[in-house]
Amino acid sequence: MTTQPATLTRIHRFPVKGLSPQPLEQAALTPDQPIAGDRRFALAHGASAFDPQKPAFQKKAHFLTWVRNPKLASLHCAFDPSGTKITVADADPETSEGRLDDADLTTAQGRAALETLVQQVMGDEQTRGSVRVAEAPGAWFADVPQPYLSIQNAASLRDIGAKMGLNEPLDWRRLRGNLLLEGFDPWVEMHWIGARLQIGTAILEVAEIIGRCGATHVNPDTAEQDLDLLSGLRNAYGHTQCGVYARVVEGGIIRLGDSVARIY
């Protein structure tokens, strides 16, 4: 049995946790894996317990993130198709501070270049010492250790925008999701736990509803904390949840424009 169809309208991955998303036209999904290259790298602050000699998943408190370091959003980044080479536009156009071109994060030189840039832009107080680019083979640096993809329903974002008087849908970049779906009713995703979605040739099983944090208050264009989304959600709906996590149960290719259906 299949319910109403929808469409996949956005695919994003985040090669470096806390930095800009990389839009994709398609992605090859593998069972029990995130999108390849998603949160492969993170920026460990000076007080982080991340040990490069014994790399493994660490909670987000050990890394620079929007919730504590909103200025990260001022680093407008682009990546090569592999997601490992990063270019950063000027954080301060007047001084050209914060420029980086095609730094390869799989090399010591490329990692050092990004570390220097972030240290320069953020300052020692924000970085709590020296910044390190973290990588953990076989792990990733999302907010949860499970290899999930995060999914947003465009209709829910429009409803949030209307309830909060924004005159536009909530910018989905604030939620740092992997997939955006169009064509479902608002908030129907809150009832999907345990259900399966077919997207292209892949099948995902919805595992959890996502609880939001103060990172959503940060404007992805200006890096300003200009919207109290948590209060808005609480006032309008009585909770601070938005979106769902899902795991890949059958691998396949997903592409922009693919039909999406909930299957049983």
VEXKOLMI-400592 format. One record per residue: residue in three letters; y, x, z of N, C-alpha, C, O in turn. Coordinates in steps of 0.001 Angstrom, whole numbers, padded with zeros to 6 digits, always signed. Layout:
<nodes>
AlaYXZYXZYXZYXZ;...
</nodes>
This chain:
<nodes>
Met-001201+000845+000000+000000+000000+000000+001243+000874+000000+001315+001849+000749;Thr+002202+000545-000814+003439+001303-000925+004626+000383-000742+004658-000707-001313;Thr+005610+000808+000052+006808+000005+000241+007845+000394-000803+007526+001093-001765;Gln+009089-000055-000619+010127+000136-001618+010314+001607-001984+010250+002462-001101;Pro+010544+001926-003261+010732+003313-003676+012127+003806-003316+013030+003017-003036;Ala+012277+005073-003329+013577+005708-003124+013611+006940-004007+012696+007172-004797;Thr+014665+007730-003873+014842+008902-004721+015231+010099-003873+015964+009968-002892;Leu+014739+011257-004255+015126+012511-003617+016403+013012-004297+016389+013363-005477;Thr+017495+013042-003548+018791+013389-004153+019311+014775-003768+020209+015295-004431;Arg+018767+015381-002712+019193+016721-002317+017998+017478-001754+017159+016918-001049;Ile+017945+018767-002083+016995+019691-001460+017799+020900-000999+018489+021532-001799;His+017712+021218+000274+018408+022385+000825+017430+023234+001630+016534+022718+002299;Arg+017622+024530+001549+017014+025414+002534+018112+026294+003101+019198+026399+002530;Phe+017818+026925+004230+018792+027750+004945+018181+029141+005113+017513+029399+006115;Pro+018396+030037+004156+017776+031359+004265+018104+032084+005564+017259+032782+006124;Val+019358+031912+006050+019761+032524+007320+020182+031415+008271+021118+030668+007986;Lys+019501+031309+009383+019834+030289+010376+021302+030414+010768+021774+031502+011097;Gly+022026+029283+010730+023418+029268+011142+024398+029484+010011+025598+029271+010186;Leu+023905+029910+008833+024795+030112+007701+024619+028994+006673+023875+028042+006906;Ser+025298+029114+005548+025361+028041+004561+023985+027652+004021+023075+028480+003977;Pro+023837+026395+003611+022604+025989+002943+022560+026498+001513+023595+026783+000910;Gln+021363+026609+000981+021158+026937-000425+020606+025699-001126+019467+025315-000860;Pro+021371+025063-002010+020848+023904-002725+019791+024332-003738+019934+025355-004407;Leu+018735+023542-003839+017639+023815-004760+017448+022633-005696+017718+021492-005321;Glu+016989+022896-006897+016637+021825-007828+015190+021397-007652+014831+020264-007971;Gln+014369+022288-007152+012978+021967-006891+012427+022908-005845+013028+023942-005552;Ala+011288+022554-005283+010635+023401-004296+009134+023153-004352+008686+022019-004521;Ala+008377+024211-004211+006927+024104-004123+006550+024039-002646+006803+024982-001896;Leu+005948+022931-002230+005597+022746-000829+004129+023097-000594+003258+022811-001416;Thr+003886+023724+000550+002553+024157+000947+002185+023463+002248+003034+023341+003131;Pro+000932+022998+002397+000550+022324+003648+000873+023165+004878+000623+024369+004926;Asp+001444+022470+005882+001764+023070+007173+002664+024297+007051+002518+025268+007793;Gln+003599+024233+006097+004609+025260+005941+005958+024592+005692+006009+023513+005102;Pro+007061+025222+006137+008382+024725+005758+008647+025042+004295+007797+025634+003631;Ile+009811+024659+003779+010201+025116+002452+010229+026642+002468+010792+027247+003381;Ala+009631+027253+001475+009555+028710+001435+010952+029317+001550+011866+028947+000813;Gly+011102+030249+002481+012378+030929+002678+013338+030224+003602+014423+030744+003859;Asp+012980+029046+004119+013881+028318+005012+013903+028972+006388+012855+029182+007000;Arg+015105+029294+006873+015296+029959+008175+014410+031195+008290+013869+031486+009358;Arg+014267+031913+007189+013497+033164+007230+014193+034196+008106+013538+034976+008797;Phe+015512+034196+008076+016305+035144+008853+017158+034388+009871+017432+033198+009711;Ala+017571+035097+010915+018498+034553+011908+019370+035691+012409+019064+036867+012208;Leu+020459+035320+013065+021404+036307+013600+021252+036347+015117+021775+035488+015826;Ala+020537+037344+015600+020321+037484+017046+021574+038063+017683+022094+039084+017232;His+022059+037403+018739+023239+037932+019444+022829+039044+020407+021644+039329+020582;Gly+023810+039652+021014+023553+040822+021838+022709+040572+023061+022089+041502+023576;Ala+022664+039326+023551+021871+039002+024728+020536+038348+024371+019834+037852+025253;Ser+020186+038346+023100+018963+037694+022648+017724+038421+023157+017717+039644+023301;Ala+016672+037641+023426+015388+038224+023819+014521+038555+022611+013391+039017+022769;Phe+015044+038322+021394+014252+038636+020215+013950+040129+020176+014854+040955+020301;Asp+012672+040472+020004+012231+041863+019993+011745+042217+018595+010684+041748+018184;Pro+012496+043036+017846+012079+043380+016485+010749+044127+016435+010108+044178+015386;Gln+010326+044713+017574+009030+045379+017616+007880+044386+017787+006736+044680+017438;Lys+008194+043219+018322+007202+042157+018484+007819+040840+018011+008028+039928+018811;Pro+008110+040743+016718+008839+039571+016213+008021+038291+016331+006832+038258+016013;Ala+008684+037251+016792+008043+035943+016947+009136+034895+017066+010308+035229+017245;Phe+008753+033624+016966+009698+032522+017108+010403+032601+018457+009788+032902+019480;Gln+011716+032323+018439+012502+032204+019665+013357+030944+019565+013706+030515+018465;Lys+013691+030355+020701+014538+029172+020719+015933+029519+020196+016339+030681+020188;Lys+016657+028478+019757+017943+028698+019116+018972+029361+020023+019935+029947+019528;Ala+018794+029283+021331+019743+029905+022253+019815+031420+022072+020770+032051+022525;His+018820+032005+021417+018797+033453+021236+019529+033902+019971+019578+035094+019671;Phe+020100+032940+019226+020717+033265+017951+022106+032649+017848+022436+031718+018583;Leu+022912+033170+016936+024208+032578+016660+023985+031260+015922+023263+031212+014925;Thr+024606+030197+016416+024458+028862+015834+025787+028133+015897+026689+028522+016640;Trp+025897+027077+015114+027135+026297+015099+027476+025705+016457+028654+025553+016780;Val+026485+025370+017250+026771+024676+018498+027569+025571+019456+028407+025066+020204;Arg+027329+026872+019447+028067+027799+020306+029021+028694+019531+029945+029276+020098;Asn+028787+028795+018235+029570+029725+017407+030040+029020+016141+029616+029371+015040;Pro+030922+028018+016293+031329+027229+015121+031985+028053+014013+031982+027635+012856;Lys+032546+029215+014349+033199+030034+013327+032227+030513+012255+032653+030943+011183;Leu+030923+030441+012534+029932+030782+011513+030143+029968+010246+029906+030452+009139;Ala+030591+028725+010416+030776+027847+009258+031875+028336+008326+031982+027866+007194;Ser+032692+029276+008792+033745+029823+007928+033185+030829+006927+033877+031227+005990;Leu+031931+031239+007125+031289+032176+006208+030600+031371+005109+029472+030910+005285;His+031274+031205+003988+030727+030398+002895+029848+031294+002034+030330+032190+001342;Cys+028554+031030+002092+027555+031934+001539+026890+031361+000291+026830+030148+000093;Ala+026403+032257-000530+025561+031907-001662+024390+032881-001680+024487+033996-001168;Phe+023285+032445-002276+022068+033251-002282+021496+033335-003695+021733+032467-004535;Asp+020743+034394-003929+020048+034511-005212+018831+033580-005186+018525+033021-004133;Pro+018122+033396-006316+016993+032464-006332+015909+032742-005297+015217+031821-004863;Ser+015757+033996-004901+014739+034314-003892+015174+033927-002484+014340+033800-001587;Gly+016484+033738-002288+017011+033434-000964+017134+034650-000071+017398+034508+001123;Thr+016948+035847-000619+016992+037058+000205+018246+037897-000017+018552+038770+000796;Lys+018985+037647-001115+020230+038368-001366+021400+037422-001116+021466+036333-001687;Ile+022313+037847-000265+023396+036977+000194+024748+037510-000268+025020+038709-000213;Thr+025581+036585-000722+026979+036860-001029+027822+035982-000123+027548+034789+000006;Val+028833+036543+000502+029712+035807+001413+031132+035886+000886+031661+036976+000670;Ala+031748+034731+000679+033146+034691+000255+034044+035097+001421+033598+035124+002568;Asp+035297+035411+001134+036223+035842+002174+036362+034790+003268+036684+033637+002979;Ala+036126+035170+004506+036404+034288+005628+037908+034169+005848+038394+033138+006315;Asp+038640+035225+005511+040100+035228+005618+040663+035735+004294+040788+036946+004111;Pro+041009+034836+003361+041480+035261+002033+042699+036174+002081+042889+036985+001175;Glu+043527+036063+003113+044740+036879+003175+044437+038349+003454+045172+039237+003020;Thr+043355+038596+004176+043025+039980+004522+041773+040483+003809+041442+041667+003874;Ser+041071+039558+003117+039774+039870+002492+038728+040247+003525+037708+040848+003188;Glu+038975+039895+004782+037988+040136+005825+036821+039179+005640+037018+037977+005461;Gly+035630+039704+005681+034464+038850+005604+033926+038686+004196+033462+037604+003838;Arg+033978+039739+003388+033448+039682+002023+032172+040512+001943+032108+041632+002450;Leu+031151+039937+001291+029885+040639+001127+029319+040235-000224+029347+039059-000584;Asp+028803+041204-000976+028303+040927-002316+026846+041341-002449+026510+042524-002393;Asp+025983+040333-002629+024602+040570-003033+023870+041534-002101+023182+042444-002567;Ala+024011+041344-000802+023320+042200+000171+021874+041735+000304+021623+040554+000546;Asp+020942+042632+000150+019513+042317+000184+019014+042387+001627+018939+043467+002213;Leu+018679+041244+002189+018297+041183+003598+016882+041677+003860+016457+041754+005012;Thr+016153+042013+002807+014836+042625+003011+014953+044133+003189+013952+044811+003423;Thr+016167+044660+003079+016382+046096+003256+017233+046357+004487+018021+045510+004907;Ala+017062+047547+005061+017862+047927+006233+019341+047976+005875+020186+047590+006683;Gln+019657+048439+004690+021053+048532+004270+021679+047152+004146+022806+046941+004595;Gly+020961+046209+003542+021490+044861+003387+021666+044159+004719+022666+043474+004935;Arg+020698+044324+005617+020817+043707+006947+022004+044283+007711+022747+043556+008371;Ala+022170+045598+007612+023295+046241+008309+024627+045743+007768+025582+045584+008527;Ala+024701+045497+006468+025949+045004+005883+026292+043619+006419+027451+043346+006730;Leu+025295+042744+006530+025555+041411+007074+025889+041491+008555+026779+040781+009022;Glu+025204+042327+009293+025493+042485+010717+026938+042936+010937+027631+042418+011813;Thr+027376+043888+010147+028744+044390+010273+029756+043301+009960+030748+043147+010672;Leu+029509+042549+008901+030425+041470+008527+030519+040424+009635+031617+040032+010028;Val+029376+039973+010138+029381+038941+011176+030069+039453+012430+030835+038722+013059;Gln+029805+040699+012801+030455+041287+013979+031972+041310+013800+032725+041027+014732;Gln+032402+041648+012598+033823+041743+012298+034488+040376+012369+035572+040235+012936;Val+033840+039375+011796+034437+038043+011730+034359+037323+013069+035313+036654+013466;Met+033245+037451+013764+033034+036678+014983+033677+037333+016208+034221+036637+017065;Gly+033621+038644+016296+034152+039333+017470+033101+039498+018552+032139+038732+018621;Asp+033292+040507+019402+032290+040844+020416+032050+039721+021416+030929+039544+021891;Glu+033096+038962+021739+032909+037891+022727+031930+036839+022211+031069+036367+022953;Gln+032067+036476+020943+031173+035482+020354+029763+036030+020153+028781+035314+020350;Thr+029665+037293+019763+028353+037859+019456+027642+038414+020689+026456+038737+020635;Arg+028381+038524+021811+027800+038990+023080+027174+040372+022923+026153+040678+023540;Gly+027797+041197+022093+027273+042525+021811+026964+042671+020332+027578+042007+019496;Ser+026030+043525+020013+025716+043822+018617+024838+042738+017997+023846+042309+018587;Val+025219+042307+016803+024429+041333+016043+023279+042050+015357+023433+043167+014864;Arg+022105+041384+015330+020959+041904+014587+020420+040805+013683+020304+039656+014108;Val+020091+041142+012453+019406+040206+011572+017935+040192+011969+017252+041214+011891;Ala+017456+039032+012393+016077+038895+012859+015201+038331+011749+015628+037481+010968;Glu+013976+038819+011696+012962+038285+010801+011624+038413+011506+011350+039427+012149;Ala+010787+037384+011389+009481+037404+012040+008423+036963+011024+008323+035772+010728;Pro+007647+037877+010497+006635+037501+009506+005721+036385+010021+005172+036467+011120;Gly+005574+035351+009208+004724+034236+009598+005412+033213+010472+004817+032183+010792;Ala+006649+033465+010870+007399+032526+011702+008672+032138+010967+008994+032684+009911;Trp+009391+031176+011552+010688+030809+010998+011586+030468+012166+011115+030351+013297;Phe+012890+030304+011904+013850+030195+012992+014575+028855+013006+015781+028801+013247;Ala+013850+027785+012749+014419+026456+012940+014487+026162+014439+014105+026991+015265;Asp+014982+024963+014775+015140+024625+016188+013824+024298+016867+013750+024274+018096;Val+012786+024047+016085+011465+023743+016641+010457+024714+016032+010635+025141+014891;Pro+009405+025069+016767+008443+026042+016232+007519+025474+015170+006946+026231+014387;Gln+007360+024151+015127+006469+023564+014144+007044+023722+012730+008262+023685+012560;Pro+006198+023895+011728+006674+024134+010354+007082+022834+009665+006441+022407+008704;Tyr+008135+022218+010153+008578+020918+009648+009651+021069+008573+010314+022101+008464;Leu+009800+020005+007782+010980+019784+006968+011785+018687+007643+011206+017772+008228;Ser+013103+018761+007575+013939+017710+008149+014458+016810+007034+014863+017281+005971;Ile+014435+015507+007298+014735+014497+006284+015850+013588+006779+015843+013142+007926;Gln+016812+013320+005894+017895+012389+006192+017870+011224+005210+017542+011385+004034;Asn+018224+010054+005719+018318+008834+004928+019801+008593+004624+020597+008388+005540;Ala+020174+008616+003330+021580+008475+002950+022184+007167+003445+023365+007124+003790;Ala+021388+006101+003485+021912+004811+003944+022297+004866+005417+023272+004232+005821;Ser+021552+005609+006219+021892+005756+007638+023207+006514+007791+024007+006198+008671;Leu+023433+007515+006935+024675+008290+007014+025876+007438+006610+026968+007594+007158;Arg+025671+006543+005654+026757+005613+005298+027040+004662+006455+028193+004327+006724;Asp+025986+004230+007133+026168+003316+008263+026904+004007+009406+027771+003409+010042;Ile+026561+005254+009664+027265+006017+010697+028738+006143+010341+029607+005930+011187;Gly+029018+006490+009087+030403+006630+008657+031188+005355+008864+032328+005387+009327;Ala+030574+004216+008517+031251+002932+008689+031472+002614+010160+032548+002155+010541;Lys+030461+002855+010989+030566+002530+012418+031594+003425+013112+032229+003007+014080;Met+031756+004645+012622+032702+005565+013248+034078+005526+012580+034972+006284+012957;Gly+034248+004653+011597+035540+004519+010938+035931+005712+010101+037113+006049+010022;Leu+034953+006369+009466+035236+007578+008700+035694+007300+007273+036231+008191+006614;Asn+035491+006085+006793+035827+005701+005418+035005+006458+004377+035349+006471+003195;Glu+033935+007078+004815+033010+007762+003917+031718+008009+004694+031714+007960+005924;Pro+030622+008273+003980+029383+008575+004713+029536+009835+005556+030330+010717+005228;Leu+028781+009914+006630+028733+011153+007396+028251+012274+006472+027254+012116+005768;Asp+028955+013397+006477+028586+014537+005641+027221+015059+006089+027057+015505+007225;Trp+026250+014997+005186+024892+015344+005602+024747+016820+005923+023773+017224+006559;Arg+025715+017639+005484+025646+019067+005801+025806+019328+007295+025341+020350+007799;Arg+026462+018407+008007+026584+018565+009462+025211+018543+010135+025029+019122+011206;Leu+024250+017874+009503+022928+017701+010091+021941+018772+009646+020828+018853+010167;Arg+022349+019592+008683+021573+020754+008251+020136+020378+007896+019180+021023+008326;Gly+020013+019312+007097+018694+018826+006704+018169+019494+005451+018922+020108+004695;Asn+016858+019369+005238+016226+019889+004036+016236+018898+002883+016476+019278+001738;Leu+015976+017624+003180+015841+016616+002127+016731+015420+002420+016839+014987+003568;Leu+017374+014880+001378+018172+013661+001492+017570+012611+000576+017352+012857-000610;Leu+017299+011425+001140+016658+010341+000405+017643+009202+000196+018410+008862+001097;Glu+017619+008622-000979+018475+007486-001326+017590+006319-001748+016651+006494-002525;Gly+017895+005107-001226+017182+003925-001670+016477+003159-000574+015970+002064-000817;Phe+016431+003715+000642+015848+003003+001774+016946+002281+002549+018127+002597+002410;Asp+016543+001309+003365+017489+000606+004224+017964+001537+005343+017262+002483+005702;Pro+019154+001274+005895+019640+002112+006999+018673+002116+008178+018188+001064+008595;Trp+018400+003281+008702+017654+003499+009939+016170+003131+009863+015481+003143+010883;Val+015676+002808+008683+014258+002495+008566+013404+003706+008936+012262+003554+009369;Glu+013956+004906+008766+013199+006125+009061+012826+006236+010534+011895+006965+010879;Met+013536+005527+011406+013218+005564+012836+011856+004936+013133+011318+005098+014228;His+011307+004225+012157+010012+003551+012340+008911+004212+011522+007854+003618+011307;Trp+009153+005435+011067+008200+006111+010199+007240+007048+010929+006390+007653+010275;Ile+007332+007193+012225+006489+008173+012918+005018+007866+012643+004543+006759+012895;Gly+004312+008859+012127+002901+008699+011768+002679+008233+010337+001560+008299+009827;Ala+003744+007761+009684+003624+007313+008293+003695+008512+007353+004102+009608+007740;Arg+003287+008271+006106+003315+009331+005106+004256+008959+003966+004381+007796+003583;Leu+004917+009997+003435+005821+009835+002310+005289+010652+001140+004918+011815+001299;Gln+005255+010034-000030+004946+010787-001236+006247+011092-001950+007021+010194-002282;Ile+006474+012379-002180+007656+012858-002898+007147+013753-004014+006533+014785-003744;Gly+007388+013382-005247+006812+014135-006345+005306+014160-006208+004674+013111-006086;Thr+004722+015355-006228+003273+015471-006078+002865+015871-004660+001685+016112-004404;Ala+003813+015943-003751+003531+016334-002369+003486+015108-001461+004097+014080-001753;Ile+002756+015233-000362+002705+014177+000653+003082+014785+001994+002536+015807+002409;Leu+004033+014129+002667+004502+014567+003975+004190+013490+005002+004224+012297+004699;Glu+003884+013924+006221+003650+012997+007331+004784+013131+008339+005073+014227+008819;Val+005419+012016+008655+006557+012040+009577+006045+012234+011001+005160+011513+011464;Ala+006623+013228+011689+006106+013625+012998+007023+013279+014159+006543+012877+015219;Glu+008352+013426+013984+009279+013245+015105+010620+012743+014606+011017+012998+013469;Ile+011314+012019+015485+012722+011702+015267+013548+012877+015782+013202+013479+016799;Ile+014624+013203+015098+015429+014368+015459+016549+013970+016413+017358+013095+016106;Gly+016587+014617+017563+017714+014474+018475+018810+015448+018073+018534+016614+017788;Arg+020054+014977+018048+021145+015808+017557+021835+016554+018692+021683+016205+019863;Cys+022603+017592+018329+023343+018389+019313+024778+018576+018839+025174+018042+017804;Gly+025543+019329+019596+026954+019516+019298+027239+020289+018032+028392+020341+017603;Ala+026232+020897+017412+026453+021565+016125+026964+020591+015077+027661+020991+014145;Thr+026624+019318+015222+027044+018301+014257+028541+018023+014319+029076+017364+013427;His+029224+018504+015340+030665+018290+015468+031462+019209+014553+032659+019001+014353;Val+030801+020230+013992+031485+021263+013207+031625+020828+011752+030662+020405+011113;Asn+032854+020946+011247+033119+020657+009844+032596+021824+008997+033030+022958+009198;Pro+031676+021578+008055+031080+022679+007297+032042+023356+006328+031743+024436+005818;Asp+033186+022743+006068+034184+023358+005186+035220+024166+005955+035601+025257+005533;Thr+035681+023625+007094+036783+024253+007825+036357+025015+009071+037142+025789+009618;Ala+035113+024807+009532+034586+025399+010767+035256+024827+012022+035077+025366+013114;Glu+036023+023747+011876+036656+023114+013033+035707+022085+013654+034940+021427+012951;Gln+035773+021959+014969+035016+020919+015659+035876+019651+015642+036652+019402+016565;Asp+035727+018867+014592+036662+017771+014330+036052+016383+014412+036715+015400+014079;Leu+034796+016281+014850+034135+014969+014909+033136+014964+016053+032217+015782+016077;Asp+033308+014046+017008+032368+013935+018124+031242+012992+017720+031237+011815+018078;Leu+030297+013530+016971+029213+012690+016458+028323+012169+017574+027859+011031+017505;Leu+028077+012964+018589+027180+012513+019668+027737+011266+020346+026998+010314+020597;Ser+029034+011265+020644+029636+010069+021242+029611+008901+020262+029377+007758+020654;Gly+029855+009196+018981+029825+008148+017975+028466+007495+017867+028369+006270+017794;Leu+027413+008300+017855+026055+007744+017817+025752+006938+019077+025204+005837+019016;Arg+026119+007510+020208+025826+006832+021475+026558+005494+021572+025984+004501+022021;Asn+027790+005468+021163+028581+004238+021244+028094+003181+020257+028090+001990+020567;Ala+027684+003622+019064+027300+002669+018025+025849+002217+018143+025521+001075+017822;Tyr+024972+003128+018608+023534+002825+018550+022806+002999+019871+021645+002607+019994;Gly+023471+003581+020861+022824+003764+022151+021898+004958+022206+021090+005060+023129;His+021987+005868+021246+021166+007078+021237+021904+008163+020463+022956+007908+019877;Thr+021352+009375+020462+021959+010482+019724+020954+011077+018743+020862+012296+018601;Gln+020206+010215+018071+019182+010644+017127+019609+010334+015698+020319+009361+015444;Cys+019167+011172+014774+019447+010916+013362+018545+011790+012513+018593+013015+012618;Gly+017723+011176+011673+016820+011912+010804+015450+012104+011434+015241+011813+012612;Val+014525+012598+010625+013157+012806+011099+012636+014153+010628+013083+014696+009618;Tyr+011683+014678+011383+010916+015846+010979+009605+015389+010350+009000+014411+010791;Ala+009175+016101+009322+007899+015790+008690+007174+017085+008360+007803+018119+008134;Arg+005857+017024+008333+005063+018185+007934+004392+017898+006602+004093+016748+006282;Val+004165+018923+005849+003499+018790+004556+001994+018697+004795+001399+019600+005384;Val+001383+017609+004338-000072+017462+004476-000797+017694+003158-001960+018098+003153;Glu-000126+017444+002047-000675+017768+000727+000417+018461-000072+001483+017889-000303;Gly+000157+019677-000488+001161+020449-001187+001440+019922-002584+000668+019142-003142;Gly+002559+020364-003133+002940+019953-004470+004374+020344-004756+005038+020966-003926;Ile+004843+019980-005925+006206+020283-006348+007095+019068-006103+006730+017944-006448;Ile+008255+019298-005511+009264+018246-005392+010476+018662-006207+010838+019838-006241;Arg+011105+017683-006867+012258+017960-007716+013339+016925-007448+013041+015794-007063;Leu+014593+017311-007652+015677+016352-007561+015404+015196-008521+015017+015405-009671;Gly+015613+013977-008031+015366+012798-008847+013972+012240-008715+013690+011164-009243;Asp+013077+012948-008018+011724+012421-007820+011756+011111-007056+012592+010915-006174;Ser+010851+010224-007396+010710+008990-006620+010060+009319-005284+009276+010262-005172;Val+010398+008528-004280+009886+008691-002927+009322+007364-002477+009965+006332-002671;Ala+008154+007353-001888+007579+006112-001391+006884+006343-000073+006247+007376+000131;Arg+007005+005387+000818+006213+005414+002050+004837+004869+001720+004714+003780+001160;Ile+003801+005624+002066+002435+005184+001786+001677+005077+003099+002024+005709+004096;Tyr+000642+004269+003069-000160+004037+004278-001575+004533+004046-002417+004434+004938;
</nodes>
